[in-house]
């Protein structure tokens, strides 16, 4: 079972709404990630946080705003989204932001299904 | 970043061994190879990780040749519940754990 918890599991929002996705992990990991996954496509990296600071932004539109209040929590604030933003949003964490060379495994949550209407 | 290439889909039958090969020709010296399994509507689940030779755990084995330009995930005696998408990833460069997913392999296990 995953130790990365995401809420809500499902979210429906209008294009003018403001909502947030939340993610929590209690594994003591210092790196956290947001991925976006469309149906029948692989997950796409959006943001990476390391020690509560944004390290990587994969040119994500500003209508997606990440926040890392502390080392256990990661939020994704949503505003003025478009229907094409409907997808599964995955949160993940790893021990730190080392390269794959260190065997730094990334663990994923179950995701939050977002539908923009 | 090392790009990975896998077969788009595979079919197997219950009780058979399944081998999924991933090509990663430009893998960096320090990169590890990690495999994930994903069921519909769920997050990817870590299966196995290795650097060279062979790694085995309670779920699968991972074979990595000496040149490390490919790797093979071996699932022994698959069951219907192993029907899923399997992703092969290699570590990112520049000191960042920037794992990028390839297209993955859709494995269908039939009765």
Interface residues (C-beta under 8 A of the other chain):
Chain A: X2 X4 X31 X42 X43 X44 X45 X48 X55 X56 X88 X90 X92 X94 X96 X97 X98 X99 X100 X101 X102 X103 X104 X105 X106 X107 X108 X109 X110 X111 X113
Chain B: X28 X29 X30 X31 X32 X34 X36 X41 X42 X43 X44 X45 X46 X49 X51 X87 X89 X90 X91 X92 X93 X94 X95 X96 X97 X98 X99 X100 X101 X102 X103 X104
